[in-house]
């Protein structure tokens, strides 16, 4: 068994204005329209970052941002005033480069079919290097490795399945104390306004199955595939997040700026619903 600490959702301090989406311009909220806990406020860190998705912070303070429109951005704050001085496109023409992570000075970018690595990226922002292809899923990933969380070494070797039954996860982090992997997962559509919930899950060991496509939110059998696997044989979420809220970004707060009650709390960024009769998230 694992402990299930209380989970809170909060608004991240950094706000990116995504600009245009595939369906047209967004009507961005101004900072004074955000509802935040007492003592918090929202300011714009950077704009002109089209279709921002995931973010990662480099050791020199550069914020790297993936997107849905083929671009990867580097956002630079030269004077430390918490406002971007420059936005650099370090890659373009990629296939949905949503995921970004920084490890040992290299930027890793997960596209729809590949994992790329940009070495020594913060020293080379004005002339980004050609990416190293760490893994090409069109060649290497067979169908059984879909709807899963995969684990590999930074060089792409020792690829293995860590968790299965995961429909659409974007944000994940390791708990600061237990080191267990926690992640958000977006539920399926076309089952009504209120079912199924998006999920916050914890993969406390390798080999767990989180239900998809047989079971949703831990207790709702799929109308088409539910007879093939019982919900009782799958790992339920530690928190139901609401139907169609599109829970994306996720992190555990380990800093010292927020009140003490936020320490090690889960912070989740929600995109919001696209087809619910009353929008949510």
MIDOSE-1310 file (N, C-alpha, C; in nm, 2 decimals, decimal comma, always signed):
residues 281
xxxx	+0,08/-0,12/+0,00/+0,00/+0,00/+0,00/+0,09/+0,12/+0,00; +0,03/+0,23/-0,05/+0,10/+0,36/-0,05/+0,02/+0,46/+0,03; +0,09/+0,55/+0,08/+0,01/+0,66/+0,15/-0,05/+0,75/+0,04; -0,16/+0,82/+0,07/-0,22/+0,91/-0,03/-0,23/+1,04/+0,04
xxxx	-0,12/+1,12/+0,03/-0,13/+1,26/+0,09/-0,23/+1,34/+0,02; -0,28/+1,44/+0,09/-0,38/+1,53/+0,04/-0,32/+1,60/-0,09; -0,41/+1,62/-0,18/-0,37/+1,67/-0,31/-0,44/+1,81/-0,33; -0,37/+1,91/-0,37/-0,43/+2,04/-0,40/-0,40/+2,08/-0,54
xxxx	-0,48/+2,16/-0,60/-0,45/+2,22/-0,73/-0,43/+2,37/-0,71; -0,33/+2,42/-0,78/-0,30/+2,56/-0,76/-0,26/+2,62/-0,90; -0,25/+2,75/-0,91/-0,21/+2,81/-1,03/-0,06/+2,83/-1,03; +0,00/+2,79/-1,14/+0,15/+2,82/-1,14/+0,18/+2,96/-1,15
xxxx	+0,30/+3,00/-1,11/+0,33/+3,14/-1,10/+0,37/+3,20/-1,24; +0,42/+3,11/-1,33/+0,46/+3,15/-1,46/+0,34/+3,13/-1,55; +0,30/+3,24/-1,63/+0,19/+3,23/-1,72/+0,24/+3,26/-1,86; +0,22/+3,17/-1,96/+0,25/+3,19/-2,10/+0,13/+3,22/-2,17
xxxx	+0,13/+3,32/-2,26/+0,01/+3,34/-2,34/+0,03/+3,27/-2,47; -0,06/+3,17/-2,50/-0,03/+3,08/-2,61/-0,06/+3,14/-2,75; -0,13/+3,25/-2,76/-0,15/+3,31/-2,89/-0,25/+3,24/-2,97; -0,21/+3,18/-3,08/-0,31/+3,12/-3,17/-0,31/+2,97/-3,15
xxxx	-0,43/+2,91/-3,17/-0,44/+2,77/-3,17/-0,48/+2,73/-3,31; -0,49/+2,60/-3,32/-0,53/+2,55/-3,46/-0,67/+2,59/-3,49; -0,76/+2,62/-3,39/-0,89/+2,67/-3,42/-0,91/+2,82/-3,43; -0,80/+2,89/-3,40/-0,82/+3,04/-3,41/-0,76/+3,10/-3,29
xxxx	-0,77/+3,24/-3,28/-0,70/+3,31/-3,17/-0,77/+3,28/-3,04; -0,69/+3,27/-2,93/-0,75/+3,26/-2,80/-0,78/+3,40/-2,74; -0,88/+3,40/-2,65/-0,91/+3,52/-2,58/-0,84/+3,51/-2,44; -0,72/+3,56/-2,43/-0,64/+3,54/-2,31/-0,70/+3,62/-2,20
xxxx	-0,69/+3,57/-2,08/-0,74/+3,64/-1,96/-0,63/+3,74/-1,92; -0,67/+3,85/-1,87/-0,57/+3,94/-1,81/-0,54/+3,90/-1,67; -0,42/+3,93/-1,62/-0,38/+3,88/-1,49/-0,48/+3,91/-1,38; -0,56/+4,02/-1,38/-0,65/+4,04/-1,27/-0,78/+3,96/-1,29
xxxx	-0,79/+3,88/-1,39/-0,91/+3,79/-1,41/-0,88/+3,65/-1,34; -0,76/+3,62/-1,31/-0,73/+3,49/-1,25/-0,78/+3,49/-1,11; -0,83/+3,38/-1,06/-0,87/+3,36/-0,92/-0,76/+3,28/-0,86; -0,69/+3,33/-0,76/-0,58/+3,27/-0,70/-0,59/+3,28/-0,54
xxxx	-0,52/+3,19/-0,47/-0,53/+3,20/-0,32/-0,48/+3,33/-0,27; -0,53/+3,37/-0,15/-0,48/+3,49/-0,09/-0,33/+3,50/-0,08; -0,28/+3,61/-0,11/-0,13/+3,63/-0,11/-0,06/+3,60/-0,24; -0,13/+3,55/-0,34/-0,08/+3,51/-0,47/-0,12/+3,62/-0,57
xxxx	-0,04/+3,64/-0,67/-0,08/+3,72/-0,78/-0,02/+3,66/-0,91; -0,08/+3,70/-1,02/-0,04/+3,65/-1,15/+0,02/+3,76/-1,24; +0,13/+3,74/-1,30/+0,19/+3,83/-1,40/+0,23/+3,75/-1,52; +0,24/+3,82/-1,63/+0,28/+3,76/-1,76/+0,43/+3,75/-1,76
xxxx	+0,49/+3,63/-1,77/+0,63/+3,61/-1,78/+0,68/+3,63/-1,93; +0,60/+3,58/-2,02/+0,64/+3,59/-2,16/+0,52/+3,57/-2,25; +0,52/+3,65/-2,36/+0,42/+3,63/-2,46/+0,49/+3,59/-2,59; +0,41/+3,58/-2,70/+0,47/+3,54/-2,83/+0,53/+3,40/-2,83
xxxx	+0,46/+3,32/-2,75/+0,50/+3,18/-2,74/+0,38/+3,09/-2,78; +0,38/+3,07/-2,91/+0,26/+3,00/-2,97/+0,24/+2,86/-2,93; +0,11/+2,84/-2,88/+0,07/+2,70/-2,85/+0,16/+2,64/-2,74; +0,20/+2,71/-2,64/+0,28/+2,65/-2,54/+0,22/+2,53/-2,48
xxxx	+0,31/+2,43/-2,45/+0,26/+2,30/-2,39/+0,34/+2,28/-2,26; +0,45/+2,20/-2,27/+0,53/+2,17/-2,15/+0,64/+2,27/-2,13; +0,69/+2,28/-2,01/+0,80/+2,37/-1,98/+0,91/+2,30/-1,90; +1,03/+2,34/-1,91/+1,14/+2,29/-1,83/+1,24/+2,40/-1,81
xxxx	+1,30/+2,40/-1,69/+1,39/+2,50/-1,65/+1,54/+2,45/-1,66; +1,62/+2,53/-1,74/+1,76/+2,49/-1,75/+1,84/+2,54/-1,63; +1,96/+2,49/-1,60/+2,04/+2,53/-1,49/+2,08/+2,68/-1,49; +2,08/+2,74/-1,60/+2,12/+2,88/-1,61/+1,99/+2,97/-1,61
xxxx	+1,88/+2,92/-1,59/+1,76/+2,99/-1,58/+1,68/+3,01/-1,70; +1,72/+2,94/-1,81/+1,64/+2,95/-1,94/+1,52/+2,86/-1,92; +1,40/+2,91/-1,96/+1,28/+2,83/-1,96/+1,26/+2,78/-2,10; +1,26/+2,65/-2,12/+1,23/+2,58/-2,25/+1,09/+2,54/-2,26
xxxx	+1,03/+2,56/-2,37/+0,88/+2,54/-2,39/+0,86/+2,46/-2,52; +0,79/+2,35/-2,50/+0,74/+2,27/-2,62/+0,61/+2,33/-2,67; +0,57/+2,28/-2,79/+0,44/+2,33/-2,84/+0,38/+2,23/-2,93; +0,26/+2,27/-2,97/+0,18/+2,19/-3,07/+0,21/+2,23/-3,22
xxxx	+0,28/+2,33/-3,24/+0,29/+2,39/-3,37/+0,43/+2,37/-3,43; +0,50/+2,27/-3,38/+0,63/+2,23/-3,43/+0,75/+2,30/-3,38; +0,73/+2,40/-3,29/+0,84/+2,48/-3,24/+0,88/+2,45/-3,10; +1,01/+2,47/-3,07/+1,06/+2,46/-2,93/+1,12/+2,60/-2,90
xxxx	+1,08/+2,66/-2,79/+1,12/+2,79/-2,75/+1,22/+2,79/-2,64; +1,31/+2,89/-2,63/+1,39/+2,92/-2,52/+1,35/+3,06/-2,47; +1,32/+3,08/-2,35/+1,27/+3,21/-2,29/+1,38/+3,25/-2,19; +1,43/+3,37/-2,22/+1,55/+3,42/-2,14/+1,52/+3,54/-2,06
xxxx	+1,55/+3,54/-1,93/+1,54/+3,65/-1,84/+1,68/+3,69/-1,80; +1,74/+3,79/-1,87/+1,88/+3,83/-1,85/+1,90/+3,89/-1,71; +1,81/+3,98/-1,67/+1,83/+4,06/-1,55/+1,76/+4,01/-1,42; +1,70/+3,89/-1,43/+1,64/+3,83/-1,31/+1,52/+3,91/-1,26
xxxx	+1,44/+3,98/-1,34/+1,33/+4,06/-1,30/+1,20/+3,98/-1,32; +1,21/+3,85/-1,35/+1,09/+3,77/-1,37/+1,00/+3,81/-1,48; +1,06/+3,87/-1,58/+1,00/+3,90/-1,71/+1,09/+3,86/-1,82; +1,04/+3,80/-1,92/+1,13/+3,75/-2,03/+1,18/+3,87/-2,11
xxxx	+1,31/+3,87/-2,14/+1,38/+3,97/-2,22/+1,38/+3,92/-2,37; +1,38/+3,79/-2,39/+1,40/+3,74/-2,52/+1,33/+3,60/-2,54; +1,27/+3,58/-2,65/+1,22/+3,45/-2,68/+1,29/+3,40/-2,81; +1,35/+3,29/-2,80/+1,43/+3,23/-2,91/+1,36/+3,10/-2,96
xxxx	+1,34/+3,08/-3,09/+1,30/+2,96/-3,14/+1,42/+2,87/-3,17; +1,44/+2,76/-3,09/+1,56/+2,68/-3,11/+1,54/+2,56/-3,20; +1,41/+2,53/-3,23/+1,38/+2,43/-3,33/+1,24/+2,45/-3,39; +1,22/+2,42/-3,51/+1,09/+2,43/-3,58/+1,08/+2,32/-3,68
xxxx	+0,95/+2,30/-3,72/+0,92/+2,20/-3,82/+0,92/+2,06/-3,76; +0,91/+2,05/-3,62/+0,90/+1,92/-3,56/+0,76/+1,87/-3,55; +0,74/+1,75/-3,52/+0,61/+1,69/-3,52/+0,56/+1,69/-3,37; +0,48/+1,79/-3,34/+0,42/+1,81/-3,20/+0,53/+1,79/-3,09
xxxx	+0,62/+1,88/-3,08/+0,73/+1,86/-2,98/+0,67/+1,91/-2,84; +0,59/+1,83/-2,78/+0,52/+1,87/-2,66/+0,61/+1,86/-2,54; +0,68/+1,75/-2,52/+0,75/+1,72/-2,40/+0,89/+1,78/-2,40; +0,93/+1,84/-2,29/+1,07/+1,89/-2,28/+1,12/+1,86/-2,14
xxxx	+1,26/+1,83/-2,14/+1,32/+1,81/-2,01/+1,47/+1,84/-2,03; +1,53/+1,88/-1,92/+1,67/+1,91/-1,92/+1,75/+1,82/-1,83; +1,86/+1,76/-1,88/+1,94/+1,66/-1,80/+2,09/+1,68/-1,84; +2,17/+1,71/-1,74/+2,31/+1,72/-1,77/+2,34/+1,82/-1,88
xxxx	+2,27/+1,94/-1,87/+2,30/+2,04/-1,97/+2,24/+2,02/-2,11; +2,17/+1,91/-2,13/+2,11/+1,88/-2,26/+1,96/+1,90/-2,25; +1,90/+1,95/-2,36/+1,76/+1,96/-2,37/+1,70/+1,84/-2,44; +1,61/+1,76/-2,38/+1,55/+1,65/-2,44/+1,41/+1,69/-2,49
xxxx	+1,37/+1,66/-2,61/+1,24/+1,70/-2,67/+1,17/+1,57/-2,72; +1,05/+1,55/-2,67/+0,97/+1,44/-2,71/+0,87/+1,49/-2,82; +0,88/+1,44/-2,94/+0,79/+1,47/-3,04/+0,69/+1,35/-3,05; +0,60/+1,36/-3,15/+0,50/+1,25/-3,17/+0,57/+1,12/-3,19
xxxx	+0,68/+1,11/-3,25/+0,74/+0,99/-3,29/+0,89/+0,97/-3,25; +0,95/+1,08/-3,20/+1,10/+1,07/-3,16/+1,13/+1,14/-3,03; +1,24/+1,10/-2,98/+1,30/+1,17/-2,87/+1,43/+1,23/-2,92; +1,45/+1,36/-2,91/+1,56/+1,43/-2,96/+1,64/+1,49/-2,84
xxxx	+1,77/+1,51/-2,86/+1,86/+1,57/-2,76/+1,94/+1,68/-2,82; +1,93/+1,80/-2,75/+2,01/+1,92/-2,79/+2,12/+1,94/-2,69; +2,24/+1,91/-2,72/+2,35/+1,91/-2,62/+2,40/+2,05/-2,59; +2,44/+2,08/-2,47/+2,49/+2,21/-2,42/+2,40/+2,32/-2,47
xxxx	+2,28/+2,31/-2,46/+2,18/+2,40/-2,52/+2,19/+2,54/-2,47; +2,21/+2,56/-2,34/+2,21/+2,70/-2,29/+2,34/+2,78/-2,33; +2,44/+2,71/-2,37/+2,56/+2,78/-2,43/+2,55/+2,80/-2,58; +2,44/+2,75/-2,64/+2,43/+2,75/-2,78/+2,29/+2,80/-2,83
xxxx	+2,23/+2,89/-2,76/+2,10/+2,94/-2,79/+2,10/+3,02/-2,92; +2,20/+3,09/-2,95/+2,21/+3,17/-3,08/+2,24/+3,08/-3,20; +2,29/+2,97/-3,18/+2,32/+2,87/-3,29/+2,30/+2,73/-3,24; +2,17/+2,69/-3,22/+2,14/+2,56/-3,16/+2,20/+2,45/-3,24
xxxx	+2,25/+2,35/-3,18/+2,30/+2,23/-3,25/+2,20/+2,15/-3,32; +2,24/+2,07/-3,41/+2,15/+1,97/-3,47/+2,12/+1,87/-3,36; +1,99/+1,83/-3,35/+1,96/+1,74/-3,25/+2,01/+1,60/-3,27; +2,04/+1,53/-3,16/+2,07/+1,39/-3,17/+1,95/+1,31/-3,15
xxxx	+1,92/+1,21/-3,23/+1,80/+1,13/-3,22/+1,83/+1,02/-3,12; +1,77/+1,03/-3,00/+1,78/+0,94/-2,90/+1,70/+0,81/-2,92; +1,58/+0,83/-2,97/+1,49/+0,72/-3,00/+1,40/+0,76/-3,11; +1,37/+0,67/-3,20/+1,28/+0,69/-3,31/+1,17/+0,58/-3,30
xxxx	+1,05/+0,62/-3,25/+0,95/+0,52/-3,23/+0,89/+0,46/-3,35; +0,90/+0,53/-3,47/+0,85/+0,47/-3,59/+0,93/+0,34/-3,62; +1,05/+0,34/-3,58/+1,13/+0,22/-3,61/+1,13/+0,12/-3,49; +1,13/+0,17/-3,37/+1,17/+0,09/-3,25/+1,05/+0,05/-3,16
xxxx	+0,94/+0,12/-3,17/+0,83/+0,09/-3,07/+0,72/+0,01/-3,13; +0,71/-0,12/-3,10/+0,60/-0,20/-3,15/+0,47/-0,16/-3,08; +0,35/-0,20/-3,14/+0,22/-0,16/-3,08/+0,20/-0,19/-2,93; +0,25/-0,30/-2,88/+0,23/-0,32/-2,73/+0,29/-0,21/-2,64
xxxx	+0,37/-0,13/-2,70/+0,43/-0,02/-2,61/+0,35/+0,11/-2,63; +0,23/+0,11/-2,68/+0,15/+0,22/-2,68/+0,06/+0,22/-2,56; +0,00/+0,34/-2,53/-0,08/+0,36/-2,41/+0,00/+0,31/-2,28; +0,12/+0,36/-2,28/+0,21/+0,31/-2,17/+0,31/+0,42/-2,14
xxxx	+0,37/+0,41/-2,02/+0,48/+0,49/-1,98/+0,61/+0,41/-2,00; +0,70/+0,46/-2,08/+0,82/+0,38/-2,10/+0,94/+0,44/-2,02; +1,03/+0,35/-2,00/+1,15/+0,40/-1,92/+1,28/+0,35/-2,00; +1,37/+0,44/-2,01/+1,50/+0,41/-2,08/+1,61/+0,50/-2,02
xxxx	+1,73/+0,46/-2,05/+1,85/+0,54/-2,01/+1,86/+0,67/-2,10; +1,93/+0,77/-2,05/+1,94/+0,90/-2,13/+1,99/+0,88/-2,27; +2,06/+0,77/-2,30/+2,11/+0,75/-2,44/+2,01/+0,67/-2,52; +1,90/+0,64/-2,47/+1,80/+0,57/-2,54/+1,80/+0,42/-2,53
xxxx	+1,90/+0,36/-2,45/+1,91/+0,22/-2,44/+1,82/+0,17/-2,32; +1,81/+0,04/-2,32/+1,74/-0,03/-2,21/+1,59/+0,01/-2,21; +1,53/+0,02/-2,32/+1,39/+0,06/-2,32/+1,30/-0,05/-2,26; +1,21/+0,00/-2,18/+1,12/-0,10/-2,12/+0,98/-0,03/-2,08
xxxx	+0,88/-0,11/-2,07/+0,75/-0,06/-2,02/+0,75/-0,05/-1,87; +0,72/+0,07/-1,82/+0,71/+0,09/-1,67/+0,57/+0,08/-1,62; +0,47/+0,14/-1,70/+0,33/+0,13/-1,66/+0,25/+0,12/-1,79; +0,13/+0,05/-1,78/+0,04/+0,03/-1,89/-0,10/+0,09/-1,86
xxxx	-0,18/+0,09/-1,96/-0,32/+0,13/-1,94/-0,33/+0,28/-1,92; -0,24/+0,36/-1,98/-0,24/+0,51/-1,97/-0,28/+0,57/-2,10; -0,39/+0,64/-2,10/-0,45/+0,69/-2,22/-0,37/+0,81/-2,28; -0,36/+0,92/-2,20/-0,30/+1,04/-2,25/-0,24/+1,12/-2,13
xxxx	-0,12/+1,09/-2,10/-0,05/+1,16/-1,99/+0,04/+1,26/-2,04; +0,04/+1,38/-1,98/+0,13/+1,49/-2,02/+0,23/+1,52/-1,90; +0,17/+1,56/-1,79/+0,25/+1,60/-1,68/+0,29/+1,48/-1,58; +0,41/+1,48/-1,54/+0,45/+1,38/-1,44/+0,57/+1,43/-1,35
xxxx	+0,58/+1,38/-1,23/+0,69/+1,42/-1,14/+0,71/+1,31/-1,04; +0,83/+1,31/-0,98/+0,86/+1,21/-0,87/+0,83/+1,28/-0,74; +0,76/+1,20/-0,65/+0,74/+1,26/-0,52/+0,87/+1,29/-0,45; +0,88/+1,41/-0,39/+1,01/+1,45/-0,33/+1,05/+1,36/-0,21
xxxx	+0,96/+1,29/-0,15/+1,00/+1,20/-0,03/+1,00/+1,06/-0,07; +0,90/+1,01/-0,14/+0,89/+0,86/-0,17/+0,96/+0,83/-0,29; +0,98/+0,93/-0,38/+1,04/+0,91/-0,51/+0,95/+0,82/-0,61; +0,83/+0,81/-0,57/+0,73/+0,74/-0,66/+0,69/+0,83/-0,78
xxxx	+0,66/+0,77/-0,89/+0,62/+0,85/-1,01/+0,47/+0,88/-1,00; +0,44/+1,01/-1,01/+0,30/+1,05/-1,02/+0,28/+1,12/-1,15; +0,15/+1,10/-1,21/+0,13/+1,16/-1,34/-0,02/+1,18/-1,36; -0,05/+1,28/-1,44/-0,19/+1,31/-1,48/-0,23/+1,22/-1,60
xxxx	-0,36/+1,20/-1,62/-0,40/+1,12/-1,74/-0,54/+1,18/-1,78; -0,55/+1,21/-1,91/-0,68/+1,26/-1,96/-0,77/+1,15/-2,00; -0,90/+1,16/-1,95/-1,00/+1,05/-1,97/-1,05/+1,06/-2,11; -1,12/+0,96/-2,16/-1,17/+0,95/-2,29/-1,29/+1,04/-2,30
xxxx	-1,33/+1,06/-2,43/-1,45/+1,14/-2,46/-1,57/+1,06/-2,50; -1,68/+1,12/-2,53/-1,80/+1,06/-2,58/-1,87/+0,96/-2,49; -1,86/+0,99/-2,35/-1,93/+0,91/-2,25/-2,02/+1,01/-2,17; -2,04/+1,13/-2,21/-2,12/+1,22/-2,14/-2,04/+1,33/-2,08
xxxx	-2,11/+1,43/-2,02/-2,05/+1,55/-1,96/-1,96/+1,52/-1,84; -2,01/+1,42/-1,76/-1,95/+1,40/-1,63/-1,87/+1,27/-1,61; -1,85/+1,20/-1,71/-1,78/+1,07/-1,70/-1,70/+1,06/-1,83; -1,57/+1,01/-1,82/-1,50/+0,98/-1,70/-1,42/+1,10/-1,65
xxxx	-1,37/+1,09/-1,53/-1,28/+1,19/-1,47/-1,14/+1,18/-1,53; -1,08/+1,29/-1,55/-0,93/+1,29/-1,56/-0,88/+1,24/-1,43; -0,75/+1,19/-1,43/-0,70/+1,13/-1,32/-0,56/+1,18/-1,27; -0,53/+1,17/-1,14/-0,40/+1,18/-1,09/-0,36/+1,05/-1,04
xxxx	-0,26/+0,99/-1,09/-0,22/+0,85/-1,06/-0,08/+0,85/-1,00; -0,05/+0,74/-0,93/+0,08/+0,71/-0,88/+0,13/+0,57/-0,92; +0,24/+0,57/-0,99/+0,30/+0,44/-1,03/+0,40/+0,40/-0,92; +0,36/+0,34/-0,82/+0,44/+0,32/-0,70/+0,54/+0,20/-0,72
xxxx	+0,51/+0,12/-0,83/+0,61/+0,02/-0,87/+0,59/-0,01/-1,02; +0,68/-0,08/-1,08/+0,67/-0,11/-1,22/+0,57/-0,22/-1,24; +0,50/-0,21/-1,36/+0,41/-0,32/-1,40/+0,27/-0,30/-1,37; +0,23/-0,18/-1,32/+0,09/-0,15/-1,29/+0,01/-0,12/-1,41
xxxx	-0,12/-0,15/-1,42/-0,20/-0,12/-1,53/-0,31/-0,03/-1,48; -0,32/+0,09/-1,55/-0,41/+0,20/-1,50/-0,55/+0,20/-1,57; -0,58/+0,09/-1,64/-0,72/+0,07/-1,69/-0,74/+0,09/-1,84; -0,69/+0,19/-1,90/-0,72/+0,22/-2,04/-0,68/+0,10/-2,13
xxxx	-0,77/+0,06/-2,23/-0,90/+0,12/-2,26/-1,02/+0,05/-2,19; -0,99/-0,04/-2,09/-1,09/-0,13/-2,04/-1,17/-0,06/-1,93; -1,11/+0,02/-1,85/-1,17/+0,08/-1,73/-1,12/+0,23/-1,72; -1,21/+0,32/-1,68/-1,18/+0,46/-1,66/-1,21/+0,50/-1,52
xxxx	-1,12/+0,59/-1,47/-1,13/+0,65/-1,34/-1,14/+0,55/-1,23; -1,10/+0,43/-1,26/-1,09/+0,32/-1,16/-1,21/+0,24/-1,13; -1,33/+0,30/-1,18/-1,45/+0,23/-1,15/-1,56/+0,23/-1,26; -1,53/+0,28/-1,38/-1,62/+0,29/-1,49/-1,58/+0,20/-1,60
xxxx	-1,64/+0,09/-1,63/-1,60/+0,00/-1,74/-1,63/+0,07/-1,87; -1,54/+0,05/-1,97/-1,56/+0,11/-2,10/-1,68/+0,04/-2,17; -1,77/+0,11/-2,24/-1,88/+0,05/-2,30/-1,84/-0,05/-2,41; -1,73/-0,03/-2,47/-1,69/-0,12/-2,58/-1,59/-0,23/-2,53
xxxx	-1,49/-0,19/-2,45/-1,39/-0,29/-2,41/-1,39/-0,33/-2,26; -1,49/-0,28/-2,19/-1,49/-0,31/-2,04/-1,51/-0,46/-2,01; -1,57/-0,54/-2,09/-1,59/-0,68/-2,06/-1,46/-0,76/-2,07; -1,36/-0,70/-2,13/-1,23/-0,77/-2,14/-1,14/-0,77/-2,02
xxxx	-1,16/-0,67/-1,93/-1,08/-0,66/-1,81/-1,16/-0,59/-1,70; -1,17/-0,65/-1,58/-1,24/-0,59/-1,47/-1,17/-0,47/-1,41; -1,24/-0,37/-1,37/-1,18/-0,25/-1,30/-1,10/-0,29/-1,18; -1,15/-0,40/-1,11/-1,08/-0,44/-0,99/-0,94/-0,49/-1,01
xxxx	-0,90/-0,52/-1,14/-0,76/-0,56/-1,17/-0,67/-0,45/-1,21; -0,73/-0,33/-1,21/-0,65/-0,21/-1,25/-0,62/-0,12/-1,13; -0,52/-0,03/-1,15/-0,48/+0,06/-1,04/-0,57/+0,19/-1,05; -0,65/+0,22/-0,94/-0,73/+0,33/-0,94/-0,65/+0,46/-0,92
xxxx	-0,71/+0,57/-0,96/-0,64/+0,70/-0,94/-0,64/+0,74/-0,79; -0,54/+0,82/-0,75/-0,53/+0,87/-0,61/-0,62/+0,99/-0,60; -0,66/+1,05/-0,71/-0,75/+1,16/-0,71/-0,82/+1,17/-0,84; -0,95/+1,18/-0,84/-1,03/+1,21/-0,96/-1,03/+1,37/-0,97
xxxx	-1,01/+1,41/-1,09/-0,98/+1,56/-1,12/-1,10/+1,63/-1,18; -1,20/+1,55/-1,22/-1,32/+1,61/-1,29/-1,32/+1,57/-1,44; -1,43/+1,56/-1,49/-1,45/+1,51/-1,63/-1,41/+1,62/-1,73; -1,32/+1,58/-1,82/-1,29/+1,67/-1,94/-1,21/+1,79/-1,90
xxxx	-1,15/+1,80/-1,79/-1,08/+1,92/-1,75/-0,94/+1,93/-1,82; -0,90/+1,82/-1,88/-0,77/+1,82/-1,95/-0,65/+1,86/-1,86; -0,63/+1,78/-1,76/-0,52/+1,80/-1,67/-0,39/+1,77/-1,74; -0,30/+1,87/-1,75/-0,18/+1,86/-1,83/-0,06/+1,87/-1,74
xxxx	-0,01/+1,99/-1,72/+0,11/+2,01/-1,65/+0,10/+1,97/-1,50; +0,21/+1,91/-1,44/+0,20/+1,86/-1,31/+0,34/+1,87/-1,25; +0,35/+1,91/-1,12/+0,47/+1,91/-1,05/+0,45/+1,91/-0,90; +0,54/+1,87/-0,82/+0,54/+1,88/-0,68/+0,62/+2,01/-0,64
xxxx	+0,56/+2,09/-0,55/+0,62/+2,21/-0,52/+0,72/+2,19/-0,41; +0,85/+2,22/-0,43/+0,96/+2,19/-0,34/+1,03/+2,32/-0,30; +0,98/+2,44/-0,34/+1,05/+2,56/-0,32/+1,02/+2,62/-0,18; +1,06/+2,74/-0,16/+1,04/+2,81/-0,03/+0,97/+2,94/-0,04
xxxx	+0,92/+2,97/-0,16/+0,85/+3,10/-0,18/+0,71/+3,10/-0,13; +0,64/+2,98/-0,15/+0,50/+2,97/-0,11/+0,49/+2,94/+0,04; +0,37/+2,96/+0,09/+0,35/+2,92/+0,24/+0,38/+2,78/+0,26; +0,41/+2,75/+0,39/+0,46/+2,62/+0,43/+0,36/+2,50/+0,39
xxxx	+0,23/+2,54/+0,39/+0,13/+2,44/+0,36/+0,14/+2,38/+0,22; +0,21/+2,46/+0,13/+0,23/+2,41/-0,01/+0,34/+2,32/-0,02; +0,43/+2,30/+0,07/+0,55/+2,21/+0,06/+0,51/+2,07/+0,02; +0,57/+2,03/-0,09/+0,55/+1,89/-0,14/+0,40/+1,87/-0,20
xxxx	+0,33/+1,98/-0,21/+0,19/+1,97/-0,27/+0,20/+1,95/-0,42; +0,09/+1,88/-0,47/+0,08/+1,86/-0,62/+0,02/+1,99/-0,68; +0,08/+2,04/-0,78/+0,03/+2,16/-0,85/+0,00/+2,11/-1,00; -0,13/+2,13/-1,04/-0,17/+2,07/-1,17/-0,23/+2,19/-1,25
xxxx	-0,18/+2,20/-1,38/-0,23/+2,29/-1,47/-0,33/+2,22/-1,56; -0,45/+2,28/-1,58/-0,56/+2,22/-1,66/-0,58/+2,31/-1,78; -0,59/+2,24/-1,90/-0,62/+2,31/-2,02/-0,76/+2,35/-2,03; -0,85/+2,27/-1,98/-1,00/+2,30/-1,99/-1,06/+2,22/-2,10
xxxx	-1,19/+2,20/-2,09/-1,27/+2,11/-2,18/-1,29/+2,17/-2,31; -1,31/+2,08/-2,41/-1,33/+2,13/-2,55/-1,47/+2,09/-2,60; -1,53/+1,99/-2,54/-1,66/+1,95/-2,59/-1,77/+1,92/-2,48; -1,74/+1,97/-2,36/-1,84/+1,96/-2,26/-1,95/+2,07/-2,28
xxxx	-2,08/+2,03/-2,25/-2,18/+2,13/-2,27/-2,16/+2,26/-2,19; -2,12/+2,24/-2,06/-2,08/+2,35/-1,98/-1,93/+2,33/-1,96; -1,85/+2,43/-2,01/-1,70/+2,41/-2,00/-1,65/+2,39/-1,85; -1,55/+2,31/-1,84/-1,49/+2,29/-1,71/-1,34/+2,29/-1,72
x	-1,27/+2,31/-1,61/-1,13/+2,31/-1,61/-1,07/+2,44/-1,64
